[in-house]
């Protein structure tokens, strides 16, 4: 019935908001030197019902409740006054939906230990494409058990399901039990008895189906599709087809799949700098061997260290050109290894070629005239500077085909410059431009004469010589400034010999309601 080819793991975190808050409290108690220690304090904190509240107009409503509060009859959406009337001793804290979503994204990054295709499934879940990954855990069941065990160790209650479609995995994780695996070809039977809300429908559609007695997914199978669309819209059939595998549904992972990736699992956790450096050396040798088979060089490498406490610190290094020099790449990575905190120990490390490109073979040049070889000589220096100063800190100017001064130059990576045959016979322009141009007060005859004097930064300057105007009109596809006005530029020299580049924005004859304004745009050397 379904014919699915991929396998998806859905992790449902039913108490995500309150579990995050409990975890923060445990971390604070562990780090505070004067806080009470031991299991008794933790048990006392967990026994107190926890309510996270949000405001809705003048009302304060329960946003999330933990297991203790739910056991006492409290529920999300309840008015806080009613909840406290039932359970006066409940602890009330403000909800933080934005923070919860940020932490969900961080958890999705942690989940890349199971597959590079991991994505947050807001507001309370993760979706992971585990196609081709289960054999690393000796089967899907053990992979799912490992995921649930690690989440429980972090303090998160979770339910999991594996299926051939995203919709089926989502439905089974939330409505099919704590752990379920749907074998290929049996999605229809597995979803038959689940409620229609398992199809990810909006509340109005689910309530409408319920009123008609269509309470289970299987009740929709024999019904005429045209009648369902007419009554409930196309979304109902779209969700049904996605769950059964008739309609395609793609997963948008948190990060793009790396071109190549190698991993190393340790029998015993490592923590010393020497052990980490040695592990990086082994991973890099494996990765470069894999790249060399396809004549590729690394442009961007990413290292992730999975710790025993399920944190996953990492680092990224880049190169100016495709590079397969193990010694050079290892030096770039080791310079940043001090930023990784091993914590209680690292149990697994992954090194990915986030970006790789073909390596172009070059002939040895004894006359030093080959541009490719000259660039190759500069590449290691640029890599080291960029690695220390940060991405985007090492650039070179490149001419851009534009008469507008602030758009005439772009800063690009040093060795990725593209040929630019644009040239124009322009009047002299200053090397130093002010960004943005600074307003000045100028006294000038109208309509097109240069200024006689101007006031800049509270200092009056008298013009001794002037050249211009050089008229620059806005490019028709975009504006030069907020008002999109024509500019007249003047090169002026003041009495002490300094030279400036001024312009008048706007023309006197165009708009009498908005008189032209003067600006200082550049300073000549």
N, C-alpha and C positions, 0 to 999 in steps of 0.2 A: 504493500500500500504506500509506503513512504520512499523507499529506495535511497535513503540518506547515505552519504559517503564520508562525512566528517563526524567527529565525536567532540561533544562539548560537556564541560563540567560547570555546573551552576552551584554556587555557594550562597545560601540564604542566611543572612544574619538577622534573625527576628528581633533581637534586643540590641541593635547596633548602637543607638544613641546612648542608652544607659550603660551598656558594656564599656563604651569608650570613657564615660564619666567615672565608672568604677575603676577602670584601669588607671586613669589619671590620679585618682585618689590613692590607690595603692603605691604608685610611683612616688607621690608626694610624701606618704607616710614612710616609705623606705629611705628617702633622701633626707628627711628632717631628723636632725640629731636628737631633738627633744621629744619626738613623737613616740607614743607607746609602741612597743615591739611585740612580735609574736602572733600566733594564730588567733588568740583571744580578741585582740583589737580588730583584726581583719574580719572575724566572724561577727563581731558586734556591728561593724559598719555595714556588712552585707545583709544582716538581718533587718536593718531599718529600711522600710519601703522608700524607694526613690522615685520622685516625680520630676520630670523636666517640663517646664511650662512655657507657653508662648502667649503673646497678646493678640487678640483679634477684636479690634475696635476698643470698646471699654471692658471687654471680657478677658479673663485670663483662663486659658484652657490647658488641659494636660496634653502635652506634645508627645511624650513617651513615658512609659512606666516599666519598671523592672519586674522580675518574676514575683518578688515579695508583694509588690503593690497589686499586681494582677491577681494573685491568689486571694487577696482581700476584697476583690470585686471592683477595683479601680480600673479605668480603661482610657486609652487615648481619645481625645475629643471631649472628655468630661470637663465640666466647669470646675475650676480649682476649689471654689467655695464648697461645692457638693462633695468633692473628693476629701477635703480636710474635715468636713462634717462627719464623714464615715470613718476616716483614719486620721485623727488629730496628730498622731506622732510621726506622720510621713515627712521625710526630708524633701524640701522643695528647692529646686535650683533652676535658673534660667536655661532654656534650650539654646543650642548653638548649631543650627542647621548648616551654616557655611563651614564651620570647623569640622563638623561630622563628614561633610562631603570631601573636604581636604584630606581628612584622615582615611577616607575610603579610597581616594586616589593613591595615597601612600601604601595602603594595603594591596592595591592592585599592582603596584611596583614590586612589592614583596612577593606577590603570586607569580612573578615571572620565573621563579625557581621551578615551577611546574611546566611552564610553556612560555615562549616569548609572546604568544598571543593572549594577553590578559587585559581585561578592561573592567572598570567599575560599572556596576549595574545599579544605578541610583534608584532609590535612596538607601537600600539596605542589602546589597549583594555584590557578587563578583561573577563574571562570566569568563571562562577560560577555554580556548580551543586546544584540546589535548590530542589532536590528531597526530599520530606517529610518536607520541611521548610516553604512552602507558607502558611500553616494554621496559623503560628505564626503571620502573617500579615493580616489574614482574606482574603487570596486569592492572586493569582499571580499578579493581577493588582495593588494591594496596595503595594506589595513588590517592584515591578518595580517602582512605583511612589516614594516610599521612597528612593530607590537607586538614582534615577535621582535628587530628591530634595536635597539630601545630597551632591551629586557631584556638583550641581549648587551652593550650599552654599559655597563650597570650591573654586569656580571659574572655574570649568571645564564644558565645553559644552559636552553633551553626548547624545547618542541615545541608545535605549535598545530594545531587543527582547527576547522572551521566546519561546522555541520550545523543541521538544523531542529528538533532536540530536544536537551535537555540530555544525555540518556543517550548518544545517538549521538556528540555532540561529545566527551564524556568518553572514550568507548571509542576513537574514532579518534585522539585526541591521544596516548593511552597505548599503543595497539597497532597504529596504522595508518600509522606513518611520522612524519617530522619535521614535515611540512606537508601538510595534506589539506583539501580542501573537498568536502563531499558536496552535490551539487545537490539542489534540492527534488524529492521523489518517488523518490529512489533510495537511501533509507536501508537498505531490506532487502537490496539487492544489496551495498552497501558493508560491512555488518556480517556478511555471510554467512560469510566466511572468517576472521573474528576469533575468538580463543579465548573460551570462555564466561566467563572472568574479566573480559572487557570489559564484562559486564553489571552490574558493581559487586556481585558476589555475595560472601558470606562464604566463607572458605577451606574449610569443611566441605562446603558445597553444591557448590563448584567441584570439589573432590576426588571427591565422589560422582558427579558427571556424568562426570568423566574416567575413573573405573573402569568406567562403562558404555559407554565409547567415544564419548560425546557431548562431543567436544573443541572443536567450533566452534559458533558461534551459529546458523549455518544448519541444523545438525542438529536444532535444536529446533523449526523451523518446522512440519514435517509431523506432529509427535507429538501424541497426544491430550492436551488440556489438563488434563482431569480426572486422568489418570494422573500427570502431572507435579506437580500440586498434592498428590496423595496421597503421592507419594514424597519430594518436596523442599520442600513448603510453598508458600504463596501468594506469598512474596517473589520467587521465580524468575519467575513469570508477570508479576508487577507490574513488575519491572525490564525484562523483555522488551517488554512493552507500552509502557512509558515510552520506551524507546529507539526503538521503531518508530513512535511517535506515536499509538498507540491509547489510551493513558492519559495524562491531563494530569499535568504536573509543573511546579511554579512555582519561580521563582528568588527567593530572599530577598536583596535587594541590601543592601550595607553601609549605605546611607543611603536614605531614601525619595526617590522621584523628585520633583524640585522642580516647583512649579507652572509656572514659566516660567524659561527659561535662554537667555542669549546669550553668545557667545564671540567672541574677537578673536585672530587669528593674525598674528604680526608677520613681516615680511620679514626684518628684522634684530632680534636680541635687544635688549631694552631693560633698563636697569638704574638710571637716574637717578630720583630722586624726582619730578621734573617730568614725565618720560615716563610713569611709572606713574600719576601723578595724572591726566594727560590721557587715558590709556587707560581709567581708571575712569570718567571723565566721559563718554566716548563710549559705553561699555557701559551706564552708567546711563540715558543718554538713549534708547538702543535699548530697554532693558527697560521703562522707564516708558511708552514709546510703545506697546509690546505690551500692557501692562497696561491702558492707558487705553481701548483698543478694547473691552475687556470691563468697563469701569468698576470696575476693581480697584485696590486700594492695597496697597503692600508692608507686611507686618508683620515679616518677617525676611529679611534678605539675606545671601547667602554669596558670598564672593569667593575664587577659587582661582587661584593663579599657578603655571603649569607652567614649571619652570626647565630650562636646558640639561642639568644633571646629573640630570634626572628626579626631582628633589624637587618637592613640590607644597605649599608653605606657603599658608595662607589665613586668613581672618577671617570673623566673623559679627557683624552688627549687627541690632538689633531696634528696633521702634517700639511705642509704647503704643497707637496707633490705626492703622488703615489709612492709609497716607501715599503721596501721589504728588508731593510737593514735591521737585523735583530738587535745589534748593539745599540744603535741609535734609538730605536723604539723603546728598548728596555730602559735606557737612560731617561727618556721622557716620562715613562710611567713611574720609575722609582723616585723621581723628584717630587712626585705628588703623593707617594704612598704614606707620607707622614700625616696627611689629612684624614686617613682612614683609621678610625678607632676600632681595634679588634674586640673590645668589650670582654665578655666572658669567653670568647674564642670563636674562631671562624671554622665552620664545618664544610663550607662549599664555596668555590670561587668560579666565576664565569668571565670569560674574556670574549668580547664581540667585536667584529669588524663592522661598525655601524655604517661606514661608507668605504667602499673600495673601488678602485679604478684600474684600468689596464696600464701596465708598465710598458712604455715605449722604449725599445732597445736603441741605444745610441752608439755611434762609432767613436772611438777614442780620437780626440782632437789635440794634436801637439801644438797647433798654432793658437789655441784658445780663441777661436772664432765661432765656434758652435754655440748658438744661444741656448740650446737645451742643456749643454754641459755646464755653461756658466750659471744657469738657473739651478742646476743640481748642486753646484758648489755652494750657492747661497741658501738652499733649502734647509740644511741642518741648523744654520744660525737662526733663520726665521722661526723654525720650529721651537728652538730653545727660548727665544724671546717671547713668542706667543704663549708658550707653556708657562712661563713665569709671570708675564704681565697680564695675561687673560686674552680670551678670544676677541678679535676685533681691535686689538691694541696696536698691531703692526699692519699698516696699510700704506699705499702709495696713491698719489693723485692721478687721475686719468681724465682727459678732456672728454666732454660730452657735447653732442651737437645741439647747443642751445645758445642763443644770444643773451638770455637772461643771466646776469652775473652769478647769482647764487645757485644756478643749475648748470653752469658751464663746467663744473668740476665734480667728480665723484671719487670717493676713496674706496679702493678695492684691495683685496689681498695681493701681496707683492708679486707672486708668481702666477697669478691667474688673470693677468691683463689680456684683454682682447684687443685685436687691432682696431684702430679707429682712424679712418681716413678723412674725418671731418676737419676742415680747415677754413678759416675765414680771415679776411684782411681787416682786422679790428684795430681801432685806435689803442694807444697804450692804456693798460689797466693795472691797478695796483696788485701787488702780491698778497697783501693783507686786506681781507674784507671783514667788516664788522657784521656779526650775525646775532640778532637782526640789525638792520640799519638803524642808526640812532637819530631821533628827531633833532632838528636844529631850528633856530630862528634866523632867517636870512632877510636881508634887505636887497632887493634887486628890481631894476626897471622891468616893466612888463612890455610885451608878452614873453620874449624869449631871451632876454639878455642875462648874462651871468651875474651872480650876486656881487655886490660891492663889499659887503661884510656879513659875517654870520656869528652867531653865539652858540657855542658848543660846550657842554658841561660847565655852564655858568661863567665861561670866559669868552670875551668878545675878541674876534679876529678880523683884521682888515685885509681885504684881498688886494694883492699887488699885481698879479697876472692871472689870466683865466683863458681857457680854451673850451670851445663847445658851441652849441650843444651836440651831444650824441643821443639821438632819439631811439628808444627801445619800446616797442609796443608789446602788449601782452600776446602770448601764444594763444591762438584761438581755442585750443583744446584745454587750456587751463589758465588760471589767473596767476599773476605775479604776486599779488598781495590780496588782502581782504576786499579792497575796493576795485581791483583789476584795472588800474589806471595806467595811462601812458607815462613813461619816465623820460626826462631830459637830463642827461648827465653832463657835468662840467668838471674839468681838471683845473683846480685853482691852486695858486701859490700865495701864501700869506707873507707878511713883511719880514718875518724871521727866517724865511727860506723853506719852511715845511710845505709839503704839497698834499692836497686832499682830493678825494673824489666825492663830489656832491651830486645830488639829483633832486629835481623837482617832480613830485608825483601829482599828475593831473595837469590839465591845460586851463588857462584862464577863460578861454572862449567856450569851453564845453559845458560847464556847470557853475553858474554864479552862486548857487546855494551852498556848494562845498568848494571853498577856495583851495587852490593847490597847496601842498605841504612840502617842506624841504627836509631832506635827510642827508646825513653823512654816511657813506657806504664803505669807503676804503681809505687807506693811508699809503702813499707812495714811499718807497724806501729813500 
